[in-house]
Amino acid sequence: MSNRTQDVEETARKHEPTKHPLVVRVTDNDFQCEVLEKLARLEVKMETLLGSGQPGRMSVIENRVNTLERNDVRRGVYDRLVNAGMTTAISVLIALHDRWWK
C-alpha cells in the first residue's frame, strides 16, 4: 500500500502548471511557403485533369473511350458475320463431303 503523503505529493505534481506553453506558434515561413507551393502545384494538376473552361484530359480520354467502344462493337459485329460465314461454309463442306468424293 502506498503512503498517504506520497499520494498527496503525486496529485500536487500532476496539477502543477507546466512551464511549457500549450500552444506553440510556428513562425517558420519556409514551411508555409512549401505548403502553399504544393497546394499551387496540386491546383494546376487538377485544372489539367478536369480542364478550366476547356476540355481537360479527362474529357479527352472519355471521348476516346467512347470512340473505341463504338469501334469495338462494330468490329464485333463484323467478326461474328465472318465467323458465321466460315462456319456455314465448313458445315456445308462436311455435309457434302461424301457426295463429292466418292
VMD Tcl script that draws the C-alpha trace (Angstrom):
set ca {
  {0.00 0.00 0.00}
  {1.12 3.47 -0.67}
  {1.64 6.19 1.82}
  {-0.95 8.98 2.01}
  {1.75 11.65 1.80}
  {3.07 10.06 -1.41}
  {-0.44 10.20 -2.94}
  {-0.81 13.86 -1.98}
  {2.59 14.70 -3.47}
  {1.79 12.88 -6.74}
  {-1.55 14.68 -7.01}
  {0.12 18.03 -6.36}
  {2.73 17.29 -9.04}
  {0.04 16.39 -11.56}
  {-1.81 19.67 -11.05}
  {1.21 21.99 -11.09}
  {1.18 24.38 -14.02}
  {3.67 23.38 -16.67}
  {6.34 25.76 -17.78}
  {5.79 24.83 -21.43}
  {3.09 26.73 -23.30}
  {0.21 24.66 -24.66}
  {0.21 26.45 -28.00}
  {3.43 26.76 -29.91}
  {3.46 29.44 -32.57}
  {5.17 28.42 -35.74}
  {6.97 31.27 -37.36}
  {8.62 29.07 -39.92}
  {7.99 30.91 -43.15}
  {9.74 28.21 -45.18}
  {7.16 25.62 -44.11}
  {4.29 27.90 -45.06}
  {5.85 28.65 -48.43}
  {6.39 24.94 -49.06}
  {2.76 24.12 -48.23}
  {1.48 26.93 -50.46}
  {3.75 25.81 -53.29}
  {2.50 22.22 -53.06}
  {-1.09 23.46 -52.97}
  {-0.50 25.52 -56.10}
  {1.01 22.50 -57.90}
  {-1.99 20.41 -56.87}
  {-4.35 23.06 -58.20}
  {-2.53 23.14 -61.54}
  {-2.68 19.36 -61.82}
  {-6.41 19.34 -61.06}
  {-7.04 22.02 -63.70}
  {-5.02 19.97 -66.18}
  {-7.09 16.88 -65.46}
  {-10.52 18.44 -65.36}
  {-9.98 21.50 -67.54}
  {-10.88 25.05 -66.66}
  {-13.29 26.22 -69.33}
  {-11.54 24.00 -71.88}
  {-11.71 20.25 -72.27}
  {-9.28 18.71 -69.84}
  {-7.54 15.39 -70.10}
  {-10.45 13.53 -68.52}
  {-12.96 14.71 -71.12}
  {-10.50 13.93 -73.93}
  {-10.00 10.43 -72.51}
  {-13.77 9.93 -72.16}
  {-14.23 10.88 -75.83}
  {-11.52 8.46 -76.91}
  {-13.02 5.64 -74.86}
  {-16.46 6.27 -76.39}
  {-14.95 6.13 -79.90}
  {-13.08 2.92 -79.09}
  {-16.23 1.32 -77.65}
  {-18.20 2.13 -80.83}
  {-15.39 0.70 -82.99}
  {-15.20 -2.39 -80.79}
  {-18.93 -3.05 -81.16}
  {-18.71 -2.55 -84.93}
  {-15.69 -4.86 -85.15}
  {-17.52 -7.43 -83.02}
  {-20.43 -7.47 -85.46}
  {-18.08 -7.94 -88.43}
  {-16.21 -10.72 -86.62}
  {-19.48 -12.53 -85.89}
  {-20.60 -12.27 -89.50}
  {-17.26 -13.62 -90.77}
  {-17.33 -16.44 -88.21}
  {-20.90 -17.34 -89.18}
  {-19.95 -17.43 -92.86}
  {-16.89 -19.59 -92.24}
  {-18.85 -21.94 -90.00}
  {-21.59 -22.30 -92.59}
  {-19.06 -22.98 -95.36}
  {-17.23 -25.62 -93.30}
  {-20.51 -27.27 -92.30}
  {-21.62 -27.44 -95.95}
  {-18.26 -28.95 -96.97}
  {-18.50 -31.58 -94.23}
  {-22.12 -32.40 -95.11}
  {-21.44 -32.74 -98.83}
  {-18.08 -34.45 -98.38}
  {-19.49 -37.93 -99.11}
  {-21.29 -36.81 -102.30}
  {-18.30 -35.05 -103.89}
  {-15.53 -37.54 -103.10}
  {-16.98 -40.98 -103.91}
}
mol new
graphics top color blue
foreach p $ca { graphics top sphere $p radius 0.5 }
foreach p [lrange $ca 0 end-1] q [lrange $ca 1 end] { graphics top cylinder $p $q radius 0.2 }
display resetview
